[in-house]
Amino acid sequence: MRAGFISASLHASLDGKRVINYVQWRSREEMEVATQDQDFIAMKKQVGKFAPHDFNFYEVVVTMEA
């Protein structure tokens, strides 16, 4: 995987109508470079097989832990 990549989690709704793909990067810059990478582009296509989706980018504003 690309430099800066931390983790990815793919969540598909039980009704098959939605997908949430939660990916973490160390920095926005490393993520932006990776989005041009063929491996990342292939991953987006793979996610598309689960359910309709679009890709949006967010910043973490709150984290809760046990």
VOPA-210412 format. One record per atom (N, C-alpha, C, O): residue number from 1; residue in three letters; x, z, y. Coordinates in steps of 0.2 Angstrom, whole numbers, plus 5000, padded with zeros to 4 digits. Layout:
! residues N
(NUM,'ALA',(X,Z,Y))
...
***
This chain:
! residues 66
(1,'MET',(5004,5000,4994))
(1,'MET',(5000,5000,5000))
(1,'MET',(5004,5000,5006))
(1,'MET',(5010,5001,5006))
(2,'ARG',(5002,4998,5012))
(2,'ARG',(5005,4998,5018))
(2,'ARG',(5008,5004,5021))
(2,'ARG',(5005,5010,5019))
(3,'ALA',(5013,5004,5025))
(3,'ALA',(5016,5010,5028))
(3,'ALA',(5010,5013,5033))
(3,'ALA',(5006,5009,5036))
(4,'GLY',(5010,5019,5033))
(4,'GLY',(5005,5023,5037))
(4,'GLY',(4998,5024,5033))
(4,'GLY',(4994,5028,5036))
(5,'PHE',(4997,5021,5027))
(5,'PHE',(4991,5022,5024))
(5,'PHE',(4991,5029,5021))
(5,'PHE',(4996,5031,5018))
(6,'ILE',(4985,5033,5021))
(6,'ILE',(4984,5039,5019))
(6,'ILE',(4980,5039,5012))
(6,'ILE',(4982,5041,5007))
(7,'SER',(4974,5037,5013))
(7,'SER',(4969,5037,5008))
(7,'SER',(4963,5032,5009))
(7,'SER',(4962,5030,5015))
(8,'ALA',(4959,5031,5004))
(8,'ALA',(4953,5027,5005))
(8,'ALA',(4948,5030,5000))
(8,'ALA',(4950,5031,4994))
(9,'SER',(4942,5030,5002))
(9,'SER',(4936,5032,4998))
(9,'SER',(4930,5027,4999))
(9,'SER',(4928,5026,5005))
(10,'LEU',(4928,5025,4993))
(10,'LEU',(4922,5020,4994))
(10,'LEU',(4916,5024,4991))
(10,'LEU',(4916,5026,4986))
(11,'HIS',(4911,5024,4995))
(11,'HIS',(4904,5027,4993))
(11,'HIS',(4899,5022,4993))
(11,'HIS',(4898,5019,4999))
(12,'ALA',(4896,5021,4988))
(12,'ALA',(4890,5016,4987))
(12,'ALA',(4884,5020,4987))
(12,'ALA',(4883,5025,4983))
(13,'SER',(4878,5019,4991))
(13,'SER',(4872,5022,4990))
(13,'SER',(4869,5021,4983))
(13,'SER',(4870,5015,4980))
(14,'LEU',(4865,5025,4981))
(14,'LEU',(4862,5025,4974))
(14,'LEU',(4857,5019,4974))
(14,'LEU',(4856,5016,4968))
(15,'ASP',(4854,5017,4980))
(15,'ASP',(4849,5012,4980))
(15,'ASP',(4853,5005,4980))
(15,'ASP',(4850,5000,4980))
(16,'GLY',(4860,5005,4981))
(16,'GLY',(4863,4999,4982))
(16,'GLY',(4863,4995,4988))
(16,'GLY',(4865,4989,4989))
(17,'LYS',(4860,4998,4993))
(17,'LYS',(4859,4995,5000))
(17,'LYS',(4865,4996,5005))
(17,'LYS',(4865,4993,5010))
(18,'ARG',(4869,5001,5004))
(18,'ARG',(4874,5003,5009))
(18,'ARG',(4880,5005,5005))
(18,'ARG',(4881,5007,5000))
(19,'VAL',(4886,5004,5009))
(19,'VAL',(4892,5006,5007))
(19,'VAL',(4896,5009,5013))
(19,'VAL',(4895,5007,5019))
(20,'ILE',(4899,5015,5012))
(20,'ILE',(4904,5018,5016))
(20,'ILE',(4911,5018,5014))
(20,'ILE',(4912,5020,5008))
(21,'ASN',(4915,5015,5017))
(21,'ASN',(4922,5014,5015))
(21,'ASN',(4926,5018,5020))
(21,'ASN',(4927,5016,5026))
(22,'TYR',(4928,5024,5018))
(22,'TYR',(4932,5029,5022))
(22,'TYR',(4939,5028,5021))
(22,'TYR',(4942,5030,5016))
(23,'VAL',(4943,5025,5026))
(23,'VAL',(4950,5024,5025))
(23,'VAL',(4954,5028,5031))
(23,'VAL',(4952,5028,5036))
(24,'GLN',(4959,5031,5029))
(24,'GLN',(4963,5035,5034))
(24,'GLN',(4970,5032,5034))
(24,'GLN',(4973,5030,5030))
(25,'TRP',(4972,5032,5041))
(25,'TRP',(4979,5030,5042))
(25,'TRP',(4983,5035,5047))
(25,'TRP',(4979,5039,5050))
(26,'ARG',(4989,5035,5047))
(26,'ARG',(4993,5039,5051))
(26,'ARG',(4992,5038,5058))
(26,'ARG',(4992,5042,5062))
(27,'SER',(4992,5031,5060))
(27,'SER',(4991,5029,5067))
(27,'SER',(4987,5023,5067))
(27,'SER',(4986,5019,5063))
(28,'ARG',(4984,5022,5073))
(28,'ARG',(4980,5016,5074))
(28,'ARG',(4984,5010,5074))
(28,'ARG',(4982,5005,5071))
(29,'GLU',(4990,5010,5076))
(29,'GLU',(4995,5005,5076))
(29,'GLU',(4996,5002,5069))
(29,'GLU',(4996,4996,5068))
(30,'GLU',(4998,5007,5065))
(30,'GLU',(4999,5005,5058))
(30,'GLU',(4993,5002,5055))
(30,'GLU',(4993,4997,5050))
(31,'MET',(4987,5005,5056))
(31,'MET',(4981,5002,5054))
(31,'MET',(4980,4995,5056))
(31,'MET',(4978,4990,5052))
(32,'GLU',(4981,4994,5062))
(32,'GLU',(4980,4987,5065))
(32,'GLU',(4984,4982,5062))
(32,'GLU',(4982,4976,5061))
(33,'VAL',(4991,4984,5061))
(33,'VAL',(4995,4979,5057))
(33,'VAL',(4993,4978,5050))
(33,'VAL',(4993,4972,5048))
(34,'ALA',(4990,4983,5047))
(34,'ALA',(4988,4982,5040))
(34,'ALA',(4982,4978,5039))
(34,'ALA',(4981,4974,5034))
(35,'THR',(4977,4978,5045))
(35,'THR',(4971,4973,5044))
(35,'THR',(4973,4966,5044))
(35,'THR',(4968,4962,5042))
(36,'GLN',(4979,4964,5046))
(36,'GLN',(4981,4957,5045))
(36,'GLN',(4984,4955,5038))
(36,'GLN',(4986,4950,5037))
(37,'ASP',(4985,4961,5034))
(37,'ASP',(4989,4960,5028))
(37,'ASP',(4984,4957,5023))
(37,'ASP',(4978,4959,5023))
(38,'GLN',(4987,4953,5018))
(38,'GLN',(4983,4950,5013))
(38,'GLN',(4980,4955,5008))
(38,'GLN',(4974,4954,5006))
(39,'ASP',(4983,4960,5007))
(39,'ASP',(4980,4966,5003))
(39,'ASP',(4974,4969,5006))
(39,'ASP',(4969,4970,5002))
(40,'PHE',(4975,4970,5012))
(40,'PHE',(4969,4973,5016))
(40,'PHE',(4963,4968,5016))
(40,'PHE',(4957,4970,5015))
(41,'ILE',(4964,4962,5017))
(41,'ILE',(4959,4957,5017))
(41,'ILE',(4956,4956,5010))
(41,'ILE',(4950,4956,5010))
(42,'ALA',(4960,4957,5005))
(42,'ALA',(4957,4956,4998))
(42,'ALA',(4953,4963,4997))
(42,'ALA',(4948,4962,4994))
(43,'MET',(4955,4968,4999))
(43,'MET',(4951,4975,4998))
(43,'MET',(4944,4974,5002))
(43,'MET',(4939,4976,4999))
(44,'LYS',(4944,4971,5008))
(44,'LYS',(4938,4970,5011))
(44,'LYS',(4933,4966,5007))
(44,'LYS',(4927,4967,5007))
(45,'LYS',(4935,4961,5004))
(45,'LYS',(4931,4956,5000))
(45,'LYS',(4929,4960,4994))
(45,'LYS',(4923,4959,4992))
(46,'GLN',(4933,4964,4991))
(46,'GLN',(4931,4968,4985))
(46,'GLN',(4925,4973,4987))
(46,'GLN',(4920,4974,4983))
(47,'VAL',(4926,4976,4993))
(47,'VAL',(4921,4981,4995))
(47,'VAL',(4914,4977,4996))
(47,'VAL',(4909,4980,4995))
(48,'GLY',(4914,4971,4998))
(48,'GLY',(4908,4967,5000))
(48,'GLY',(4904,4966,4993))
(48,'GLY',(4898,4964,4994))
(49,'LYS',(4907,4967,4988))
(49,'LYS',(4904,4965,4981))
(49,'LYS',(4899,4971,4980))
(49,'LYS',(4894,4970,4976))
(50,'PHE',(4900,4977,4983))
(50,'PHE',(4896,4983,4981))
(50,'PHE',(4889,4983,4985))
(50,'PHE',(4884,4984,4982))
(51,'ALA',(4889,4981,4991))
(51,'ALA',(4883,4981,4995))
(51,'ALA',(4885,4978,5002))
(51,'ALA',(4890,4977,5004))
(52,'PRO',(4880,4975,5006))
(52,'PRO',(4881,4973,5013))
(52,'PRO',(4885,4978,5017))
(52,'PRO',(4883,4984,5016))
(53,'HIS',(4889,4976,5021))
(53,'HIS',(4893,4981,5025))
(53,'HIS',(4896,4977,5031))
(53,'HIS',(4895,4971,5032))
(54,'ASP',(4898,4981,5036))
(54,'ASP',(4902,4979,5041))
(54,'ASP',(4908,4984,5042))
(54,'ASP',(4907,4990,5040))
(55,'PHE',(4913,4982,5045))
(55,'PHE',(4919,4986,5046))
(55,'PHE',(4919,4989,5054))
(55,'PHE',(4919,4985,5058))
(56,'ASN',(4919,4995,5055))
(56,'ASN',(4919,4998,5061))
(56,'ASN',(4925,5003,5061))
(56,'ASN',(4927,5006,5056))
(57,'PHE',(4928,5005,5067))
(57,'PHE',(4933,5010,5067))
(57,'PHE',(4931,5016,5071))
(57,'PHE',(4927,5015,5076))
(58,'TYR',(4933,5021,5069))
(58,'TYR',(4931,5028,5072))
(58,'TYR',(4937,5032,5073))
(58,'TYR',(4942,5031,5070))
(59,'GLU',(4936,5037,5077))
(59,'GLU',(4941,5042,5077))
(59,'GLU',(4938,5049,5075))
(59,'GLU',(4932,5050,5076))
(60,'VAL',(4942,5053,5072))
(60,'VAL',(4940,5060,5069))
(60,'VAL',(4939,5064,5075))
(60,'VAL',(4943,5065,5079))
(61,'VAL',(4933,5067,5076))
(61,'VAL',(4932,5072,5082))
(61,'VAL',(4931,5079,5079))
(61,'VAL',(4931,5084,5083))
(62,'VAL',(4929,5080,5073))
(62,'VAL',(4928,5086,5070))
(62,'VAL',(4929,5086,5062))
(62,'VAL',(4927,5081,5059))
(63,'THR',(4933,5091,5060))
(63,'THR',(4934,5091,5052))
(63,'THR',(4932,5098,5050))
(63,'THR',(4934,5103,5053))
(64,'MET',(4928,5099,5045))
(64,'MET',(4926,5105,5043))
(64,'MET',(4929,5106,5035))
(64,'MET',(4928,5101,5031))
(65,'GLU',(4931,5112,5034))
(65,'GLU',(4934,5113,5027))
(65,'GLU',(4931,5120,5025))
(65,'GLU',(4929,5124,5029))
(66,'ALA',(4931,5120,5018))
(66,'ALA',(4929,5127,5015))
(66,'ALA',(4934,5132,5017))
(66,'ALA',(4933,5138,5014))
***
